[in-house]
């Protein structure tokens, strides 16, 4: 069972990137699991960026990315995306996707990182001129 985040790279401030999260070894039932995107910058704690929980009807964005990032899904491809626009140098981090059981991990006002049980290998996003 594996999750893989990919799509990172080097982008200039103000630019955009799309990250993808795909599963192998199991079917990523996007109608059941809560899916979250996290990031960790060097020397900083892991931060919950965005998540959705379809059964609960919740989509969450942290204040640091609200209005710039958008989470979406493709059920046919069992893939979750994170569209990142207007990128800033402070968005530089390794980005991870993770899943939590239905009813956990993704809430209207926060993400419960400890409730996520499958974590993908991260992808590095560097925002620099």
DODOGU-86258 format. One record per residue: x, y, z of N, C-alpha, C in turn; residue in one letter. Coordinates in steps of 0.1 Angstrom, whole numbers, padded with zeros to 4 digits, always signed. Atoms other than C-alpha are relative to their C-alpha. Layout:
XYZXYZXYZA...
***
This chain:
+0008-0012+0000+0000+0000+0000+0009+0012+0000X-0009-0012+0001+0016+0032-0011-0008+0012-0006X+0005-0013+0006+0007+0068-0018+0013+0007-0006X-0011-0007+0006+0029+0088-0041-0005+0014-0004X+0002-0014+0004+0029+0126-0044+0011+0003-0010X-0009-0004+0010+0045+0140-0075-0004+0013-0007X+0003-0012+0007+0047+0171-0096+0007+0012+0005X-0008-0011-0005+0070+0192-0075+0011+0005-0010X-0011-0005+0008+0098+0213-0089+0003+0014+0004X-0004-0014-0002+0113+0248-0091-0009+0009-0008X+0009-0009+0006+0090+0276-0098+0003+0014+0005X-0003-0014-0004+0094+0314-0097-0012+0005+0009X+0011-0006-0008+0074+0335-0072-0011+0005-0009X+0011-0004+0009+0040+0341-0086-0005-0011-0009X+0003+0011+0009+0040+0309-0106-0010-0010+0006X+0009+0010-0004+0019+0278-0104+0006-0014-0002X-0004+0014+0002+0023+0241-0100-0013-0008+0004X+0011+0010-0004-0001+0211-0098+0007-0012+0005X-0005+0013-0007+0007+0183-0074-0010-0011-0002X+0009+0011+0002-0008+0149-0079+0003-0010+0011X-0001+0011-0011-0014+0121-0053-0007-0012-0006X+0006+0012+0005-0020+0086-0065+0004-0012+0009X-0002+0012-0009-0023+0052-0047+0004-0012-0008X-0003+0013+0006-0008+0019-0055-0002-0011+0011X+0002+0011-0009-0017-0014-0039-0013+0000+0007X+0014+0000-0004-0052-0003-0030-0007+0010-0008X+0009-0010+0007-0081+0016-0044-0002+0011+0009X+0002-0012-0008-0081+0051-0031-0015+0004-0002X+0014-0003+0001-0118+0054-0025-0002+0014+0005X+0000-0015-0004-0121+0092-0026-0014+0004+0006X+0013-0003-0007-0158+0090-0015+0000-0004+0014X-0001+0005-0014-0147+0073+0017+0011+0007+0008X-0011-0006-0008-0113+0085+0028+0000+0015+0000X-0004-0014+0000-0104+0119+0039+0014+0001-0006X-0013-0002+0006-0074+0131+0018+0005+0013+0004X-0006-0012-0004-0050+0156+0030+0013+0003-0006X-0014-0005+0005-0020+0176+0017+0006+0007+0012X-0008-0006-0010+0007+0185+0042+0013+0005-0006X-0013-0004+0005+0040+0202+0038+0009+0002+0012X-0010-0002-0010+0072+0205+0058+0012+0007-0006X-0012-0008+0005+0098+0232+0052+0012-0003+0009X-0011+0003-0008+0133+0228+0064+0000+0007+0014X-0001-0006-0013+0136+0234+0101-0014+0004+0006X+0013-0004-0005+0098+0238+0105-0008-0013+0003X+0009+0011-0003+0070+0216+0118-0009-0003-0013X+0010+0003+0011+0047+0198+0094-0013+0008+0001X+0011-0009+0000+0018+0219+0084-0011-0006-0009X+0011+0004+0008-0016+0208+0072-0004+0011-0009X+0003-0010+0010-0024+0226+0040-0014+0000-0005X+0013+0001+0005-0056+0213+0026-0005-0014+0001X+0006+0013+0000-0080+0184+0028-0014+0000-0004X+0014+0002+0002-0113+0171+0018-0005-0013+0005X+0007+0011-0005-0138+0147+0033-0013+0000-0007X+0012-0001+0008-0165+0139+0008-0012-0003+0008X+0012+0004-0007-0189+0121+0032-0004+0011+0010X+0003-0011-0009-0187+0150+0056-0003+0013-0007X+0002-0012+0007-0189+0176+0029+0009+0011+0004X-0009-0010-0005-0158+0193+0041+0012+0002-0009X-0013-0003+0007-0130+0210+0022+0006+0011+0009X-0007-0009-0009-0104+0228+0043+0013+0005-0006X-0012-0006+0004-0076+0252+0035+0006+0007+0012X-0006-0008-0010-0051+0266+0059+0000+0015-0004X+0000-0015+0003-0050+0304+0062+0012+0004-0009X-0011-0004+0008-0016+0304+0046-0001-0003-0015X+0002+0003+0014-0029+0290+0013-0014+0003-0005X+0014-0003+0004-0065+0300+0013-0001+0010-0011X+0001-0009+0011-0074+0317-0020+0010-0002-0011X-0010+0003+0009-0043+0304-0037+0001-0014-0005X+0000+0015+0002-0045+0266-0035-0014-0005-0002X+0013+0007+0001-0073+0243-0046+0003-0015-0001X-0001+0015+0000-0077+0206-0039-0011-0005-0008X+0011+0007+0008-0096+0184-0063+0003-0014-0002X-0002+0015+0001-0100+0148-0072-0005-0005-0014X+0005+0007+0012-0105+0125-0102-0003-0014+0004X+0003+0013-0005-0124+0095-0091+0004-0011-0010X-0003+0011+0010-0118+0076-0124+0015-0003+0001X-0015+0002-0001-0080+0080-0119+0004-0003+0014X-0004+0002-0014-0081+0076-0081+0011+0009+0004X-0011-0009-0002-0060+0107-0080-0005+0013+0006X+0004-0012-0006-0061+0138-0059+0011+0011-0004X-0009-0010+0005-0046+0171-0070+0000+0012+0010X-0001-0013-0007-0034+0203-0054+0005+0010-0010X-0004-0011+0009-0034+0233-0077+0005+0011+0009X-0007-0011-0008-0010+0259-0063+0003+0012-0009X-0002-0012+0008-0012+0294-0077+0006+0011+0009X-0006-0012-0007+0005+0327-0068+0010-0005+0011X-0009+0006-0009+0033+0307-0052+0010+0011+0006X-0009-0008-0007+0055+0324-0026+0012-0007+0005X-0012+0007-0005+0090+0316-0014-0003-0008+0013X+0003+0007-0012+0075+0306+0019-0009-0013-0002X+0006+0013+0004+0056+0278+0001+0010-0011-0002X-0011+0010+0002+0089+0261-0004+0000-0011+0011X+0001+0011-0010+0086+0227+0013-0001-0013-0007X+0003+0013+0005+0083+0190+0008-0015-0002+0003X+0015+0001-0001+0046+0183+0001-0003-0015+0000X+0004+0014-0002+0030+0150+0012-0016-0001-0001X+0014+0003-0001-0004+0135+0007-0002-0012+0009X+0003+0011-0010-0021+0112+0032-0015-0002+0000X+0014+0003-0001-0054+0095+0039-0003-0003+0014X+0005+0003-0013-0075+0092+0069-0014-0007-0002X+0013+0006+0001-0106+0071+0076-0011+0010+0000X+0012-0009+0000-0140+0086+0070-0003+0005+0014X+0004-0006-0012-0149+0110+0097+0012+0005+0008X-0012-0005-0007-0113+0117+0107+0009+0008-0009X-0011-0006+0007-0085+0139+0098-0003+0014-0006X+0003-0013+0008-0103+0167+0079-0013+0006+0007X+0010-0007-0007-0124+0192+0098-0002+0014-0006X+0003-0013+0006-0140+0225+0090+0011+0011+0003X-0010-0010-0004-0113+0244+0109+0014-0005+0003X-0013+0005-0001-0083+0222+0111+0002-0014-0006X-0003+0014+0005-0066+0190+0100+0006-0008+0012X-0006+0008-0011-0058+0162+0125+0010-0009-0006X-0010+0007+0007-0025+0151+0112+0002-0014+0006X-0002+0013-0007-0022+0122+0138-0010-0010-0005X+0011+0009+0004-0054+0107+0123+0002-0006-0014X-0003+0005+0013-0038+0101+0089+0008-0012+0001X-0007+0012-0002-0026+0066+0085+0009-0004-0012X-0009+0003+0011-0012+0063+0050+0006+0013-0005X-0007-0012+0004+0014+0088+0040+0008-0004-0013X-0008+0002+0012+0030+0092+0006+0014+0005+0001X-0013-0006+0001+0065+0099-0003-0002+0015-0005X+0002-0014+0003+0068+0137-0006+0006+0004-0013X-0006-0006+0012+0076+0159-0035+0004+0014+0003X-0006-0013-0004+0098+0190-0032-0005+0011-0009X+0004-0012+0007+0084+0223-0042+0010+0012+0005X-0009-0011-0003+0109+0252-0044-0004+0012-0008X+0005-0013+0006+0097+0287-0050+0012+0010+0002X-0012-0009+0000+0127+0309-0059+0002+0006-0013X-0004-0006+0012+0138+0334-0084+0014-0002-0004X
***
